[in-house]
Amino acid sequence: MGKPAASGHLCELPIPVDVNTASSKGITRRTTRVAALLVTVAVTCCLVTGCGGKASIAADASGAAAPGAPATPVSSSTTTVVSASGASGDGVQQPRPLSLHERVMAEHRLREASSVAYQSTTTTSAPPLEPAATPSDPAGGSVDATAVVLTEGQTPLKGIWSGTAERLAAYLIGICPSPSFTVPVLDLAGYYVRYCAEAGLRADLLWAQMIHETGYGMYGGCVAPEQNNYAGIGATGGGEPGITFATAEAGVIAHVAHMVAYVYDQSPVAWADATADPRFDFVNPRGAAVVLADLNGRWAVPGTTYGQSVEGIALAINTY
């Protein structure tokens, strides 16, 4: 069968359009743009915060440190990642991370505290100086050096003389320039100062006694200079010359030891005994002489003013 003849032109039919499809494509494009924007924001935030607390702290520390200087150590307690709400992932409240300034100041305070603690454990104060000791009295206690001479024979025999051997020698030589001693006058005076001080007796008083007994070193009696006997020990009269001592020093020791027997109940020094002074044990009673006048009638008989005569010479020595 034949087809109907076409009219002069073809009829153009409208193409159907799916409204729902077009709308869906528009929404998809908008969603894509929003998603891209969100991704961009997220990446930017990650870069700014350094991808967590540890990276941001390290970045701050490295950025603030001087060129070539080592980074300040960071305590692990400051690296906890804290959420925006201030709680960590397990829901426990955590302190905020310290800023760089706070960490630096904390480190500075820690170093200062360590330095102070070290100094306090290594620095000690010197002990206080002790006062200088005064001369000792062998009978016990301490005595002050003195040069005081009393009158009427009341000058005490015990004590430490404050003078020197030079003064003793100068006084004697001033009276008698050429004494007959077996040693120089200054050496003899030195023996008296030494051994009297050890025994706690006054050297000026025993030196004055020696001058009285020897006539300023000129002798002239029964005792000869070669005997080194400076106190008439054993010279009991009737031409008896007394004891001879081997050396001048031994003679001085014997003189001091003999006086120890008169002044002390018990010898204050080991060398003051019968070995040094053969007449040591003849002194009885022991310790009876306290002042010079107590030697009257004991050291010399009758010797009623013996102590006063010695005291007069001692006064001259100390005022020479």
C-alpha positions as CSV (number, residue, x, y, z in Angstrom):
1,M,0.0,0.0,0.0
2,G,1.2,3.4,-0.8
3,K,2.2,5.8,2.0
4,P,0.3,9.0,2.4
5,A,1.9,11.8,0.7
6,A,3.9,14.2,2.8
7,S,2.8,17.6,3.1
8,G,5.2,20.3,2.0
9,H,7.6,19.9,5.1
10,L,8.3,17.6,7.9
11,C,6.7,18.2,11.2
12,E,9.4,18.9,13.9
13,L,8.4,17.2,17.2
14,P,9.7,18.7,20.5
15,I,12.5,16.7,22.3
16,P,11.2,15.7,25.7
17,V,13.3,17.1,28.5
18,D,13.8,15.2,31.9
19,V,13.4,18.0,34.4
20,N,14.4,15.7,37.3
21,T,17.7,14.8,35.6
22,A,18.8,18.4,35.1
23,S,18.0,19.4,38.6
24,S,20.0,16.4,39.9
25,K,23.1,17.5,38.0
26,G,22.9,21.0,39.4
27,I,22.8,19.7,42.9
28,T,25.7,17.4,42.2
29,R,27.9,20.3,41.0
30,R,27.1,22.4,44.1
31,T,27.8,19.5,46.4
32,T,31.2,19.0,44.7
33,R,32.1,22.6,45.2
34,V,31.1,22.5,48.9
35,A,33.1,19.3,49.4
36,A,36.1,20.8,47.7
37,L,35.8,23.9,49.9
38,L,35.6,21.8,53.1
39,V,38.6,19.7,52.0
40,T,40.6,22.9,51.4
41,V,39.6,24.3,54.8
42,A,40.6,21.0,56.5
43,V,44.0,20.9,54.7
44,T,44.6,24.5,55.7
45,C,43.8,23.9,59.3
46,C,46.1,20.9,59.4
47,L,49.0,22.9,58.0
48,V,48.4,25.8,60.4
49,T,48.2,23.6,63.5
50,G,51.1,21.4,62.4
51,C,49.0,18.2,62.4
52,G,48.8,17.9,66.2
53,G,50.3,19.2,69.4
54,K,53.7,17.7,69.0
55,A,54.4,19.2,65.6
56,S,53.1,22.6,66.6
57,I,55.3,22.7,69.7
58,A,58.3,21.6,67.7
59,A,57.6,24.2,65.0
60,D,57.3,27.0,67.7
61,A,60.5,26.0,69.4
62,S,62.5,25.7,66.2
63,G,61.1,29.0,64.9
64,A,62.0,30.9,68.2
65,A,65.5,29.4,68.7
66,A,68.4,31.5,67.6
67,P,70.3,30.3,64.5
68,G,72.8,27.6,65.4
69,A,71.4,27.2,68.9
70,P,70.0,23.8,70.0
71,A,66.3,23.6,70.5
72,T,65.0,23.7,74.1
73,P,64.0,20.2,75.3
74,V,60.3,19.8,75.6
75,S,58.7,17.9,78.4
76,S,56.4,15.1,77.3
77,S,53.7,16.5,79.6
78,T,53.2,19.4,77.2
79,T,52.6,17.3,74.1
80,T,49.1,16.0,75.0
81,V,46.6,16.7,72.1
82,V,43.7,18.4,73.6
83,S,40.3,18.8,71.8
84,A,38.5,22.0,71.4
85,S,36.5,21.3,74.5
86,G,39.6,21.0,76.5
87,A,39.3,17.2,77.1
88,S,41.6,14.5,75.8
89,G,40.4,11.5,73.9
90,D,39.7,9.5,77.1
91,G,37.4,12.3,78.4
92,V,39.8,13.3,81.2
93,Q,40.5,17.0,81.6
94,Q,44.1,17.8,80.7
95,P,46.1,21.1,81.2
96,R,46.7,23.2,78.2
97,P,50.1,23.0,76.5
98,L,52.6,25.6,77.8
99,S,53.6,28.4,75.5
100,L,57.2,28.8,74.4
101,H,57.7,31.7,76.8
102,E,56.3,29.7,79.8
103,R,58.5,26.8,78.9
104,V,61.6,29.0,78.7
105,M,60.9,30.7,82.1
106,A,60.2,27.3,83.7
107,E,63.5,26.0,82.4
108,H,65.3,29.1,83.7
109,R,63.8,28.8,87.2
110,L,64.7,25.1,87.3
111,R,68.4,25.9,86.5
112,E,68.5,28.6,89.1
113,A,67.1,26.3,91.8
114,S,69.6,23.6,90.8
115,S,72.5,26.1,91.1
116,V,71.4,27.3,94.6
117,A,71.0,23.7,95.8
118,Y,74.5,22.9,94.6
119,Q,76.1,25.9,96.3
120,S,74.3,25.2,99.6
121,T,75.7,21.6,99.6
122,T,79.3,22.5,98.7
123,T,79.9,25.7,100.6
124,T,80.8,25.5,104.2
125,S,81.7,28.3,106.6
126,A,85.0,28.3,108.3
127,P,85.0,27.5,111.9
128,P,85.6,30.4,114.2
129,L,89.1,31.1,115.3
130,E,89.9,30.2,118.9
131,P,91.5,32.8,121.2
132,A,95.2,32.6,121.8
133,A,96.0,30.5,124.8
134,T,97.5,32.2,127.8
135,P,100.5,30.8,129.7
136,S,99.6,27.8,131.8
137,D,100.2,27.5,135.5
138,P,101.5,23.9,136.0
139,A,99.4,23.6,139.2
140,G,96.2,24.1,137.1
141,G,94.5,26.9,135.3
142,S,95.8,29.7,133.3
143,V,97.7,32.8,134.4
144,D,98.4,36.2,132.9
145,A,102.0,37.2,132.3
146,T,103.1,39.9,134.7
147,A,106.0,42.1,135.7
148,V,104.4,43.5,138.9
149,V,106.7,43.6,141.9
150,L,105.2,44.3,145.3
151,T,106.9,45.3,148.6
152,E,107.7,43.8,152.0
153,G,108.5,40.5,150.3
154,Q,104.9,40.0,149.2
155,T,105.6,39.3,145.5
156,P,104.2,35.8,144.6
157,L,106.7,33.3,143.3
158,K,104.3,31.5,141.0
159,G,103.5,33.1,137.7
160,I,104.8,33.9,134.2
161,W,107.1,36.8,133.8
162,S,106.2,39.1,130.8
163,G,109.8,40.3,130.2
164,T,112.6,38.9,128.0
165,A,116.0,37.4,128.4
166,E,117.5,40.5,126.9
167,R,116.1,42.6,129.8
168,L,117.6,40.3,132.3
169,A,121.0,40.3,130.7
170,A,121.0,44.1,130.1
171,Y,120.3,44.8,133.8
172,L,123.1,42.6,135.0
173,I,125.7,43.8,132.5
174,G,124.6,47.4,133.3
175,I,125.8,46.8,136.9
176,C,128.7,44.4,136.2
177,P,129.9,44.4,132.6
178,S,132.3,41.5,133.1
179,P,130.7,38.7,135.2
180,S,132.5,35.4,135.7
181,F,129.9,33.0,134.3
182,T,130.9,30.1,132.2
183,V,128.5,31.1,129.4
184,P,127.5,34.5,127.9
185,V,125.1,36.4,130.1
186,L,122.4,36.4,127.5
187,D,122.6,32.5,127.2
188,L,122.3,32.2,130.9
189,A,119.3,34.5,131.0
190,G,117.6,32.5,128.2
191,Y,117.8,29.3,130.3
192,Y,116.1,31.1,133.2
193,V,113.3,32.4,131.0
194,R,112.7,29.0,129.5
195,Y,112.8,26.7,132.5
196,C,111.0,29.1,134.8
197,A,108.1,29.4,132.3
198,E,107.9,25.6,132.1
199,A,107.7,25.3,135.9
200,G,105.3,28.2,136.3
201,L,107.7,30.4,138.3
202,R,108.7,34.0,137.6
203,A,112.0,34.3,135.8
204,D,112.7,37.8,137.0
205,L,112.5,36.7,140.7
206,L,114.9,33.7,140.2
207,W,117.3,35.9,138.2
208,A,117.2,38.4,141.0
209,Q,117.9,35.6,143.5
210,M,120.9,34.4,141.3
211,I,122.3,37.9,141.3
212,H,122.0,38.1,145.1
213,E,123.7,34.7,145.6
214,T,126.5,35.3,143.1
215,G,127.2,39.0,143.7
216,Y,126.2,39.9,140.1
217,G,128.3,37.1,138.8
218,M,131.5,38.1,140.6
219,Y,131.1,35.4,143.3
220,G,133.8,36.0,146.0
221,G,132.4,33.5,148.5
222,C,132.7,29.7,149.0
223,V,131.1,28.9,145.6
224,A,133.3,29.3,142.5
225,P,132.1,30.3,139.0
226,E,133.1,26.9,137.6
227,Q,130.6,25.1,139.7
228,N,127.7,26.6,137.7
229,N,125.8,26.8,141.0
230,Y,123.7,29.9,140.9
231,A,121.7,29.6,144.1
232,G,124.2,28.3,146.7
233,I,122.7,24.8,146.6
234,G,124.5,22.7,149.2
235,A,126.6,25.6,150.4
236,T,125.5,25.3,154.0
237,G,128.3,27.4,155.5
238,G,131.6,26.7,157.2
239,G,133.4,26.8,153.9
240,E,131.2,24.2,152.3
241,P,131.3,25.1,148.5
242,G,128.1,23.3,147.7
243,I,127.3,21.2,144.6
244,T,129.0,21.5,141.2
245,F,126.9,21.1,138.0
246,A,128.4,20.0,134.7
247,T,127.0,22.8,132.6
248,A,125.4,26.2,133.0
249,E,122.1,24.9,131.8
250,A,122.2,22.0,134.3
251,G,122.9,24.6,137.0
252,V,119.9,26.7,136.0
253,I,117.7,23.5,136.0
254,A,118.8,22.6,139.5
255,H,118.0,26.2,140.7
256,V,114.5,26.1,139.3
257,A,113.9,22.5,140.6
258,H,115.0,23.6,144.1
259,M,112.5,26.4,144.0
260,V,109.8,24.0,142.8
261,A,110.3,22.0,146.0
262,Y,109.7,25.1,148.1
263,V,106.7,26.4,146.1
264,Y,104.8,23.2,145.0
265,D,103.5,20.2,146.9
266,Q,103.8,18.1,143.8
267,S,106.3,18.8,141.0
268,P,104.6,20.4,138.0
269,V,107.3,19.2,135.6
270,A,109.0,15.8,135.2
271,W,112.5,17.2,135.2
272,A,112.2,19.0,138.6
273,D,113.2,16.2,140.9
274,A,116.1,14.8,142.9
275,T,118.0,13.9,139.8
276,A,118.3,17.5,138.7
277,D,118.6,18.9,142.2
278,P,120.4,16.5,144.6
279,R,119.0,18.5,147.6
280,F,115.4,18.4,146.2
281,D,114.2,15.9,148.8
282,F,115.8,17.9,151.7
283,V,113.2,20.6,151.4
284,N,110.6,20.0,154.1
285,P,107.8,21.0,154.2
286,R,107.0,21.1,150.5
287,G,105.0,23.9,149.1
288,A,105.6,26.2,152.0
289,A,106.7,29.3,150.0
290,V,104.0,31.4,148.4
291,V,105.7,34.8,148.3
292,L,109.3,35.9,148.5
293,A,109.2,36.6,152.2
294,D,108.4,32.9,152.8
295,L,112.0,32.1,151.8
296,N,113.2,33.9,154.9
297,G,114.9,31.5,157.3
298,R,114.4,28.6,154.9
299,W,116.5,29.2,151.8
300,A,119.0,31.2,153.9
301,V,119.6,31.0,157.6
302,P,119.0,33.2,159.4
303,G,118.0,35.3,156.4
304,T,115.3,37.4,158.1
305,T,115.1,39.8,155.2
306,Y,116.3,37.4,152.4
307,G,113.0,37.6,150.4
308,Q,112.9,41.4,150.7
309,S,116.5,41.7,149.3
310,V,115.6,39.6,146.3
311,E,112.5,41.6,145.8
312,G,114.4,44.8,145.7
313,I,116.6,43.5,142.8
314,A,113.5,42.3,141.0
315,L,112.0,45.7,141.2
316,A,115.2,47.2,139.7
317,I,115.1,44.7,136.9
318,N,111.6,45.6,135.9
319,T,112.2,49.4,136.1
320,Y,115.6,49.3,134.4
